[in-house]
């Protein structure tokens, strides 16, 4: 099912509906499909279109972490927390803070 959704979303790229939400949705599907590198590219494209899209920052950090790019994930979460706090998106900021703490703990335990 996910591959069909990805195909449908990719058909819309470059069209009138191409924007941050489309790129975020496509990234989310790539993440579900187990391709965090492709997902990260989509989340970056979403952020290029709307730098204040805190949900895209959150999933960018997650995708980078799943791809083994821990330092980049921490940087994405840090930026995402700033964006979320500026927007008053308290829940997203809290979630990214938790994810950041877990990654830092994993680094401290020799993970990465």
ZADO-98650 format. One record per atom (N, C-alpha, C): y, z, x; residue in one letter; residue number from 1. Coordinates in Angstrom, 3 decimals, always signed. Layout:
# ZADO-98650
NODE / py / pz / px / code / pos
NODE / Y / Z / X / A / NUM
...
***
This chain:
# ZADO-98650
NODE / py / pz / px / code / pos
NODE / -1.207 / +0.000 / +0.838 / X / 1
NODE / +0.000 / +0.000 / +0.000 / X / 1
NODE / +1.256 / +0.000 / +0.872 / X / 1
NODE / +1.233 / +0.793 / +1.933 / X / 2
NODE / +2.406 / +0.896 / +2.794 / X / 2
NODE / +2.767 / -0.451 / +3.409 / X / 2
NODE / +1.765 / -1.239 / +3.816 / X / 3
NODE / +2.075 / -2.530 / +4.433 / X / 3
NODE / +2.728 / -3.478 / +3.435 / X / 3
NODE / +2.332 / -3.401 / +2.181 / X / 4
NODE / +2.969 / -4.233 / +1.154 / X / 4
NODE / +4.414 / -3.799 / +0.943 / X / 4
NODE / +4.646 / -2.516 / +0.974 / X / 5
NODE / +6.010 / -2.001 / +0.819 / X / 5
NODE / +6.859 / -2.440 / +2.009 / X / 5
NODE / +6.291 / -2.334 / +3.211 / X / 6
NODE / +7.012 / -2.765 / +4.405 / X / 6
NODE / +7.378 / -4.239 / +4.298 / X / 6
NODE / +6.432 / -5.058 / +3.884 / X / 7
NODE / +6.687 / -6.503 / +3.743 / X / 7
NODE / +7.809 / -6.761 / +2.745 / X / 7
NODE / +7.790 / -6.060 / +1.634 / X / 8
NODE / +8.841 / -6.241 / +0.621 / X / 8
NODE / +10.206 / -5.798 / +1.136 / X / 8
NODE / +10.235 / -4.684 / +1.838 / X / 9
NODE / +11.512 / -4.204 / +2.381 / X / 9
NODE / +12.033 / -5.150 / +3.457 / X / 9
NODE / +11.132 / -5.653 / +4.297 / X / 10
NODE / +11.566 / -6.562 / +5.359 / X / 10
NODE / +12.130 / -7.865 / +4.813 / X / 10
NODE / +11.669 / -8.285 / +3.635 / X / 11
NODE / +12.209 / -9.495 / +3.000 / X / 11
NODE / +13.686 / -9.323 / +2.643 / X / 11
NODE / +14.104 / -8.074 / +2.435 / X / 12
NODE / +15.489 / -7.815 / +2.038 / X / 12
NODE / +16.446 / -7.711 / +3.225 / X / 12
NODE / +15.898 / -7.607 / +4.447 / X / 13
NODE / +16.760 / -7.493 / +5.623 / X / 13
NODE / +17.652 / -8.719 / +5.739 / X / 13
NODE / +18.909 / -8.479 / +6.039 / X / 14
NODE / +19.861 / -9.575 / +6.188 / X / 14
NODE / +20.454 / -10.059 / +4.877 / X / 14
NODE / +19.990 / -9.497 / +3.782 / X / 15
NODE / +20.494 / -9.898 / +2.466 / X / 15
NODE / +21.597 / -8.973 / +1.985 / X / 15
NODE / +22.000 / -9.149 / +0.730 / X / 16
NODE / +23.105 / -8.350 / +0.194 / X / 16
NODE / +22.792 / -6.849 / +0.069 / X / 16
NODE / +21.514 / -6.509 / +0.022 / X / 17
NODE / +21.135 / -5.091 / -0.101 / X / 17
NODE / +20.823 / -4.443 / +1.243 / X / 17
NODE / +21.018 / -5.179 / +2.320 / X / 18
NODE / +20.733 / -4.641 / +3.646 / X / 18
NODE / +21.804 / -3.625 / +4.003 / X / 18
NODE / +21.372 / -2.406 / +4.171 / X / 19
NODE / +22.299 / -1.336 / +4.505 / X / 19
NODE / +21.529 / -0.141 / +5.013 / X / 19
NODE / +22.212 / +0.967 / +5.110 / X / 20
NODE / +21.611 / +2.179 / +5.657 / X / 20
NODE / +20.388 / +2.621 / +4.853 / X / 20
NODE / +20.474 / +2.573 / +3.532 / X / 21
NODE / +19.354 / +3.020 / +2.705 / X / 21
NODE / +18.128 / +2.133 / +2.891 / X / 21
NODE / +18.313 / +0.825 / +2.953 / X / 22
NODE / +17.189 / -0.089 / +3.167 / X / 22
NODE / +16.544 / +0.190 / +4.519 / X / 22
NODE / +17.349 / +0.333 / +5.561 / X / 23
NODE / +16.813 / +0.590 / +6.902 / X / 23
NODE / +16.111 / +1.948 / +6.957 / X / 23
NODE / +16.671 / +2.932 / +6.278 / X / 24
NODE / +16.038 / +4.255 / +6.203 / X / 24
NODE / +14.687 / +4.153 / +5.483 / X / 24
NODE / +14.663 / +3.469 / +4.373 / X / 25
NODE / +13.428 / +3.310 / +3.604 / X / 25
NODE / +12.360 / +2.592 / +4.410 / X / 25
NODE / +12.760 / +1.560 / +5.121 / X / 26
NODE / +11.828 / +0.818 / +5.963 / X / 26
NODE / +11.303 / +1.718 / +7.089 / X / 26
NODE / +12.174 / +2.482 / +7.707 / X / 27
NODE / +11.749 / +3.416 / +8.750 / X / 27
NODE / +10.767 / +4.443 / +8.227 / X / 27
NODE / +11.023 / +4.936 / +7.035 / X / 28
NODE / +10.138 / +5.912 / +6.423 / X / 28
NODE / +8.742 / +5.327 / +6.214 / X / 28
NODE / +8.684 / +4.088 / +5.786 / X / 29
NODE / +7.386 / +3.433 / +5.586 / X / 29
NODE / +6.674 / +3.197 / +6.920 / X / 29
NODE / +7.422 / +2.805 / +7.953 / X / 30
NODE / +6.813 / +2.638 / +9.271 / X / 30
NODE / +6.270 / +3.966 / +9.783 / X / 30
NODE / +6.988 / +5.054 / +9.509 / X / 31
NODE / +6.523 / +6.376 / +9.921 / X / 31
NODE / +5.218 / +6.717 / +9.210 / X / 31
NODE / +5.160 / +6.472 / +7.909 / X / 32
NODE / +3.931 / +6.705 / +7.139 / X / 32
NODE / +2.781 / +5.846 / +7.658 / X / 32
NODE / +3.099 / +4.653 / +8.133 / X / 33
NODE / +2.078 / +3.727 / +8.623 / X / 33
NODE / +1.608 / +4.077 / +10.039 / X / 33
NODE / +2.203 / +5.096 / +10.627 / X / 34
NODE / +1.776 / +5.529 / +11.948 / X / 34
NODE / +2.401 / +4.768 / +13.100 / X / 34
NODE / +3.581 / +4.181 / +12.864 / X / 35
NODE / +4.265 / +3.447 / +13.920 / X / 35
NODE / +5.646 / +4.084 / +14.153 / X / 35
NODE / +5.673 / +5.209 / +14.873 / X / 36
NODE / +6.945 / +5.918 / +15.049 / X / 36
NODE / +7.981 / +5.143 / +15.863 / X / 36
NODE / +7.547 / +4.285 / +16.777 / X / 37
NODE / +8.512 / +3.507 / +17.567 / X / 37
NODE / +9.269 / +2.529 / +16.666 / X / 37
NODE / +8.547 / +1.835 / +15.800 / X / 38
NODE / +9.185 / +0.904 / +14.862 / X / 38
NODE / +10.069 / +1.670 / +13.878 / X / 38
NODE / +9.580 / +2.834 / +13.456 / X / 39
NODE / +10.363 / +3.676 / +12.543 / X / 39
NODE / +11.679 / +4.089 / +13.193 / X / 39
NODE / +11.610 / +4.500 / +14.455 / X / 40
NODE / +12.822 / +4.933 / +15.159 / X / 40
NODE / +13.843 / +3.809 / +15.224 / X / 40
NODE / +13.380 / +2.590 / +15.467 / X / 41
NODE / +14.308 / +1.449 / +15.484 / X / 41
NODE / +15.014 / +1.295 / +14.142 / X / 41
NODE / +14.271 / +1.477 / +13.067 / X / 42
NODE / +14.869 / +1.356 / +11.729 / X / 42
NODE / +15.864 / +2.481 / +11.455 / X / 42
NODE / +15.517 / +3.702 / +11.859 / X / 43
NODE / +16.440 / +4.819 / +11.648 / X / 43
NODE / +17.714 / +4.642 / +12.473 / X / 43
NODE / +17.570 / +4.111 / +13.690 / X / 44
NODE / +18.769 / +3.817 / +14.492 / X / 44
NODE / +19.645 / +2.787 / +13.790 / X / 44
NODE / +19.012 / +1.780 / +13.196 / X / 45
NODE / +19.762 / +0.748 / +12.468 / X / 45
NODE / +20.452 / +1.352 / +11.241 / X / 45
NODE / +19.798 / +2.301 / +10.588 / X / 46
NODE / +20.420 / +2.981 / +9.445 / X / 46
NODE / +21.653 / +3.752 / +9.891 / X / 46
NODE / +21.527 / +4.435 / +11.019 / X / 47
NODE / +22.638 / +5.230 / +11.540 / X / 47
NODE / +23.782 / +4.342 / +12.005 / X / 47
NODE / +23.465 / +3.168 / +12.542 / X / 48
NODE / +24.524 / +2.221 / +12.928 / X / 48
NODE / +25.344 / +1.816 / +11.710 / X / 48
NODE / +24.708 / +1.748 / +10.564 / X / 49
NODE / +25.388 / +1.358 / +9.331 / X / 49
NODE / +26.097 / +2.527 / +8.664 / X / 49
NODE / +25.575 / +3.752 / +8.881 / X / 50
NODE / +26.194 / +4.953 / +8.320 / X / 50
NODE / +25.891 / +6.129 / +9.244 / X / 50
NODE / +26.795 / +6.399 / +10.150 / X / 51
NODE / +26.593 / +7.453 / +11.153 / X / 51
NODE / +26.540 / +8.846 / +10.532 / X / 51
NODE / +26.918 / +8.971 / +9.263 / X / 52
NODE / +26.918 / +10.273 / +8.591 / X / 52
NODE / +25.697 / +10.464 / +7.691 / X / 52
NODE / +24.676 / +9.664 / +7.899 / X / 53
NODE / +23.451 / +9.708 / +7.101 / X / 53
NODE / +22.512 / +10.749 / +7.710 / X / 53
NODE / +22.657 / +12.002 / +7.296 / X / 54
NODE / +21.922 / +13.093 / +7.927 / X / 54
NODE / +20.407 / +12.957 / +7.780 / X / 54
NODE / +19.929 / +12.415 / +6.677 / X / 55
NODE / +18.484 / +12.232 / +6.499 / X / 55
NODE / +17.930 / +11.246 / +7.525 / X / 55
NODE / +18.717 / +10.230 / +7.869 / X / 56
NODE / +18.273 / +9.270 / +8.878 / X / 56
NODE / +18.220 / +9.923 / +10.253 / X / 56
NODE / +19.166 / +10.791 / +10.556 / X / 57
NODE / +19.130 / +11.522 / +11.821 / X / 57
NODE / +17.875 / +12.386 / +11.889 / X / 57
NODE / +17.568 / +13.052 / +10.775 / X / 58
NODE / +16.401 / +13.940 / +10.746 / X / 58
NODE / +15.114 / +13.160 / +11.009 / X / 58
NODE / +14.933 / +12.035 / +10.323 / X / 59
NODE / +13.709 / +11.268 / +10.521 / X / 59
NODE / +13.704 / +10.517 / +11.846 / X / 59
NODE / +14.877 / +10.191 / +12.383 / X / 60
NODE / +14.927 / +9.611 / +13.726 / X / 60
NODE / +14.358 / +10.621 / +14.728 / X / 60
NODE / +14.798 / +11.860 / +14.626 / X / 61
NODE / +14.273 / +12.899 / +15.501 / X / 61
NODE / +12.774 / +13.062 / +15.349 / X / 61
NODE / +12.304 / +13.043 / +14.124 / X / 62
NODE / +10.862 / +13.177 / +13.876 / X / 62
NODE / +10.093 / +12.001 / +14.476 / X / 62
NODE / +10.594 / +10.789 / +14.270 / X / 63
NODE / +9.920 / +9.593 / +14.784 / X / 63
NODE / +9.872 / +9.630 / +16.316 / X / 63
NODE / +10.982 / +10.013 / +16.929 / X / 64
NODE / +11.018 / +10.093 / +18.386 / X / 64
NODE / +10.037 / +11.146 / +18.903 / X / 64
NODE / +9.981 / +12.278 / +18.218 / X / 65
NODE / +9.047 / +13.336 / +18.617 / X / 65
NODE / +7.610 / +12.850 / +18.503 / X / 65
NODE / +7.292 / +12.173 / +17.407 / X / 66
NODE / +5.936 / +11.653 / +17.211 / X / 66
NODE / +5.592 / +10.590 / +18.246 / X / 66
NODE / +6.614 / +9.929 / +18.772 / X / 67
NODE / +6.404 / +8.903 / +19.788 / X / 67
NODE / +6.388 / +9.490 / +21.211 / X / 67
NODE / +6.512 / +10.816 / +21.294 / X / 68
NODE / +6.470 / +11.475 / +22.595 / X / 68
NODE / +7.799 / +11.507 / +23.328 / X / 68
NODE / +8.866 / +11.106 / +22.668 / X / 69
NODE / +10.202 / +11.086 / +23.280 / X / 69
NODE / +10.933 / +12.382 / +22.908 / X / 69
NODE / +10.479 / +13.472 / +23.503 / X / 70
NODE / +10.949 / +14.791 / +23.088 / X / 70
NODE / +12.436 / +15.003 / +23.369 / X / 70
NODE / +12.895 / +14.631 / +24.553 / X / 71
NODE / +14.317 / +14.816 / +24.874 / X / 71
NODE / +15.201 / +13.995 / +23.935 / X / 71
NODE / +14.790 / +12.768 / +23.663 / X / 72
NODE / +15.559 / +11.928 / +22.741 / X / 72
NODE / +15.525 / +12.512 / +21.330 / X / 72
NODE / +14.395 / +13.082 / +20.941 / X / 73
NODE / +14.285 / +13.717 / +19.625 / X / 73
NODE / +15.236 / +14.897 / +19.526 / X / 73
NODE / +15.270 / +15.725 / +20.579 / X / 74
NODE / +16.185 / +16.874 / +20.584 / X / 74
NODE / +17.641 / +16.420 / +20.486 / X / 74
NODE / +17.976 / +15.343 / +21.185 / X / 75
NODE / +19.346 / +14.808 / +21.119 / X / 75
NODE / +19.658 / +14.304 / +19.711 / X / 75
NODE / +18.699 / +13.627 / +19.084 / X / 76
NODE / +18.903 / +13.133 / +17.713 / X / 76
NODE / +19.082 / +14.295 / +16.746 / X / 76
NODE / +18.251 / +15.326 / +16.891 / X / 77
NODE / +18.399 / +16.497 / +16.024 / X / 77
NODE / +19.748 / +17.173 / +16.233 / X / 77
NODE / +20.192 / +17.295 / +17.474 / X / 78
NODE / +21.488 / +17.927 / +17.749 / X / 78
NODE / +22.616 / +17.157 / +17.075 / X / 78
NODE / +22.594 / +15.838 / +17.205 / X / 79
NODE / +23.623 / +15.021 / +16.561 / X / 79
NODE / +23.499 / +15.120 / +15.039 / X / 79
NODE / +22.260 / +15.100 / +14.562 / X / 80
NODE / +22.024 / +15.204 / +13.123 / X / 80
NODE / +22.505 / +16.519 / +12.545 / X / 80
NODE / +22.315 / +17.599 / +13.283 / X / 81
NODE / +22.795 / +18.909 / +12.831 / X / 81
NODE / +24.315 / +18.885 / +12.712 / X / 81
NODE / +24.999 / +18.307 / +13.701 / X / 82
NODE / +26.465 / +18.194 / +13.645 / X / 82
NODE / +26.897 / +17.401 / +12.421 / X / 82
NODE / +26.228 / +16.284 / +12.182 / X / 83
NODE / +26.556 / +15.427 / +11.035 / X / 83
NODE / +26.312 / +16.187 / +9.730 / X / 83
NODE / +25.145 / +16.819 / +9.625 / X / 84
NODE / +24.793 / +17.530 / +8.396 / X / 84
NODE / +25.760 / +18.677 / +8.116 / X / 84
NODE / +26.095 / +19.429 / +9.148 / X / 85
NODE / +27.031 / +20.545 / +8.953 / X / 85
NODE / +28.402 / +20.046 / +8.532 / X / 85
NODE / +28.851 / +18.940 / +9.117 / X / 86
NODE / +30.155 / +18.374 / +8.753 / X / 86
NODE / +30.167 / +17.902 / +7.297 / X / 86
NODE / +29.024 / +17.460 / +6.810 / X / 87
NODE / +28.922 / +16.986 / +5.430 / X / 87
NODE / +28.606 / +18.097 / +4.442 / X / 87
NODE / +28.297 / +19.285 / +4.950 / X / 88
NODE / +27.909 / +20.382 / +4.066 / X / 88
NODE / +26.459 / +20.277 / +3.622 / X / 88
NODE / +25.667 / +19.506 / +4.351 / X / 89
NODE / +24.260 / +19.315 / +4.030 / X / 89
NODE / +23.461 / +20.410 / +4.732 / X / 89
NODE / +23.525 / +21.600 / +4.163 / X / 90
NODE / +22.976 / +22.795 / +4.788 / X / 90
NODE / +21.464 / +22.688 / +4.979 / X / 90
NODE / +20.752 / +22.190 / +3.986 / X / 91
NODE / +19.298 / +22.110 / +4.072 / X / 91
NODE / +18.853 / +21.209 / +5.216 / X / 91
NODE / +19.452 / +20.046 / +5.343 / X / 92
NODE / +19.082 / +19.126 / +6.427 / X / 92
NODE / +19.374 / +19.754 / +7.785 / X / 92
NODE / +20.506 / +20.442 / +7.898 / X / 93
NODE / +20.848 / +21.108 / +9.163 / X / 93
NODE / +19.816 / +22.181 / +9.500 / X / 93
NODE / +19.388 / +22.949 / +8.509 / X / 94
NODE / +18.377 / +23.983 / +8.736 / X / 94
NODE / +17.059 / +23.367 / +9.175 / X / 94
NODE / +16.646 / +22.310 / +8.497 / X / 95
NODE / +15.381 / +21.661 / +8.841 / X / 95
NODE / +15.410 / +21.128 / +10.276 / X / 95
NODE / +16.497 / +20.467 / +10.644 / X / 96
NODE / +16.593 / +19.932 / +11.999 / X / 96
NODE / +16.642 / +21.046 / +13.035 / X / 96
NODE / +17.253 / +22.174 / +12.697 / X / 97
NODE / +17.268 / +23.327 / +13.609 / X / 97
NODE / +15.852 / +23.849 / +13.833 / X / 97
NODE / +15.071 / +23.922 / +12.764 / X / 98
NODE / +13.681 / +24.376 / +12.874 / X / 98
NODE / +12.874 / +23.407 / +13.733 / X / 98
NODE / +13.025 / +22.103 / +13.471 / X / 99
NODE / +12.301 / +21.098 / +14.257 / X / 99
NODE / +12.683 / +21.189 / +15.730 / X / 99
NODE / +13.965 / +21.395 / +16.003 / X / 100
NODE / +14.437 / +21.511 / +17.387 / X / 100
NODE / +13.817 / +22.716 / +18.074 / X / 100
NODE / +13.796 / +23.849 / +17.376 / X / 101
NODE / +13.198 / +25.059 / +17.959 / X / 101
NODE / +11.725 / +24.832 / +18.279 / X / 101
NODE / +11.007 / +24.180 / +17.373 / X / 102
NODE / +9.583 / +23.915 / +17.600 / X / 102
NODE / +9.380 / +23.022 / +18.816 / X / 102
NODE / +10.224 / +22.004 / +18.954 / X / 103
NODE / +10.095 / +21.108 / +20.109 / X / 103
NODE / +10.411 / +21.836 / +21.412 / X / 103
NODE / +11.455 / +22.648 / +21.388 / X / 104
NODE / +11.809 / +23.402 / +22.593 / X / 104
NODE / +10.687 / +24.367 / +22.972 / X / 104
NODE / +10.092 / +24.989 / +21.964 / X / 105
NODE / +8.966 / +25.901 / +22.215 / X / 105
NODE / +7.805 / +25.131 / +22.816 / X / 105
NODE / +7.535 / +23.966 / +22.271 / X / 106
NODE / +6.452 / +23.131 / +22.795 / X / 106
NODE / +6.719 / +22.736 / +24.251 / X / 106
NODE / +7.962 / +22.403 / +24.566 / X / 107
NODE / +8.339 / +22.093 / +25.948 / X / 107
NODE / +8.130 / +23.296 / +26.850 / X / 107
NODE / +8.495 / +24.458 / +26.369 / X / 108
NODE / +8.343 / +25.687 / +27.135 / X / 108
NODE / +6.896 / +26.050 / +27.394 / X / 108
NODE / +6.013 / +25.597 / +26.502 / X / 109
NODE / +4.582 / +25.873 / +26.653 / X / 109
NODE / +3.889 / +24.804 / +27.485 / X / 109
NODE / +4.693 / +23.891 / +28.059 / X / 110
NODE / +4.103 / +22.843 / +28.883 / X / 110
NODE / +3.775 / +21.606 / +28.102 / X / 110
NODE / +4.116 / +21.560 / +26.805 / X / 111
NODE / +3.847 / +20.368 / +26.004 / X / 111
NODE / +4.840 / +19.272 / +26.304 / X / 111
NODE / +4.460 / +18.046 / +26.073 / X / 112
NODE / +5.237 / +16.825 / +26.198 / X / 112
NODE / +4.608 / +15.927 / +27.180 / X / 112
***
